[in-house]
Amino acid sequence: MRLIFLLIFLGCASLLGYAQYLQHVENLLPCPLCVAQRLAYGMLGLIACVAFLHNPGITGRRIYGFFMTVFALAGAVVAFRQSWLIRYPESFECGISPEEAFLNALPFAQWWPGMFEANGDCADVDWEFLSLTIPDWSLLAFAGFGVLSICALLARKIR
């Protein structure tokens, strides 16, 4: 079971690292929805790291699994919303929005603006791989982490 926690932690850390690469090397500015996904990855990865180090019993595993599932679901919802906006940009205005103002006012954005400050446009498509955009890939990653989190939540035996 610790392997699941380790995989989720390493996956989240890798994706956050790649987000930094895209932002600082490829100059792709994160939008408010990107920053919200980064927060979800950060919380999901942090919980997975603590769970891995703690090596909990069944009750602890269920608690960690529950919170990881919540953050994976929250991130998937945000990623789905951004994917929708890219395909139907007329359905939402995403410039300087209340979400951007709120996220940029959070302590995270003040402490680490290079990671959590939202400056981009949610409907811009500057990167694609296999015809999927960043939020599409993010949605798939959150879905995978969600499945692993549910496995940790529902597993009955400690391995």
LINFENFEN-V767241 format. One record per residue. RES is the residue in one letter. PSI is psi as a letter, one per 20 degrees, with the letter a starting at -180 (NA if undefined). OMEGA is omega in degrees with one decimal (NA if undefined). Layout:
# LINFENFEN-V767241
res = <RES,RES>
psi = <PSI,PSI>
omega = <OMEGA,OMEGA>
This chain:
# LINFENFEN-V767241
res = <M,R,L,I,F,L,L,I,F,L,G,C,A,S,L,L,G,Y,A,Q,Y,L,Q,H,V,E,N,L,L,P,C,P,L,C,V,A,Q,R,L,A,Y,G,M,L,G,L,I,A,C,V,A,F,L,H,N,P,G,I,T,G,R,R,I,Y,G,F,F,M,T,V,F,A,L,A,G,A,V,V,A,F,R,Q,S,W,L,I,R,Y,P,E,S,F,E,C,G,I,S,P,E,E,A,F,L,N,A,L,P,F,A,Q,W,W,P,G,M,F,E,A,N,G,D,C,A,D,V,D,W,E,F,L,S,L,T,I,P,D,W,S,L,L,A,F,A,G,F,G,V,L,S,I,C,A,L,L,A,R,K,I,R>
psi = <h,h,h,g,g,g,g,g,g,h,g,g,g,g,h,h,g,h,h,g,g,h,g,h,g,i,k,o,p,q,r,h,h,g,h,h,h,g,g,g,g,g,g,g,h,g,g,h,g,g,g,g,h,h,m,r,a,g,g,g,h,h,g,g,h,g,h,h,g,g,h,g,g,g,h,h,g,g,g,g,g,h,h,g,h,h,h,m,h,i,i,p,p,m,c,o,r,h,g,g,g,g,h,i,i,q,h,g,h,h,h,m,h,i,h,j,p,p,i,r,p,h,i,q,n,i,p,q,p,l,j,q,r,g,h,g,h,g,g,g,g,h,g,g,h,g,g,h,g,h,g,h,g,i,p,h,q,p,NA>
omega = <178.6,179.4,177.9,179.2,179.5,179.1,179.0,179.4,-178.6,177.2,179.6,179.2,178.7,-179.7,176.3,175.6,178.4,176.1,177.1,176.7,-179.6,-178.1,-171.1,179.4,-179.0,177.6,173.7,-178.0,178.5,175.9,178.5,179.4,175.1,-179.8,177.3,177.1,177.3,177.1,178.7,176.9,-179.9,-179.5,178.6,179.7,178.9,178.4,179.3,178.8,178.8,179.2,178.7,-178.8,-178.2,-176.0,-171.4,171.7,-174.9,-178.2,178.7,178.9,178.9,177.6,177.9,180.0,178.6,-178.0,176.1,177.9,178.7,-178.9,176.2,178.4,178.8,178.1,178.8,179.1,179.2,179.2,177.4,179.4,179.8,176.4,177.3,-178.9,179.5,-179.0,-179.0,-174.6,179.5,-177.3,-175.7,175.5,-176.2,173.7,173.0,-172.0,174.9,178.1,179.9,178.8,-179.8,-178.1,-179.6,177.5,179.8,178.3,178.6,-178.0,178.4,-177.4,-175.5,-176.5,178.6,-179.3,-168.1,177.8,-176.6,179.9,-173.8,178.5,-174.6,-174.6,178.6,175.5,-179.2,-175.4,176.0,173.6,-176.2,178.6,176.8,180.0,179.0,179.0,175.7,178.7,178.4,176.9,177.7,179.0,178.2,177.7,177.7,177.6,177.6,178.1,178.4,178.8,178.2,175.4,178.2,-179.6,-172.0,-178.1,-177.2,-176.3,173.6,179.1,NA>
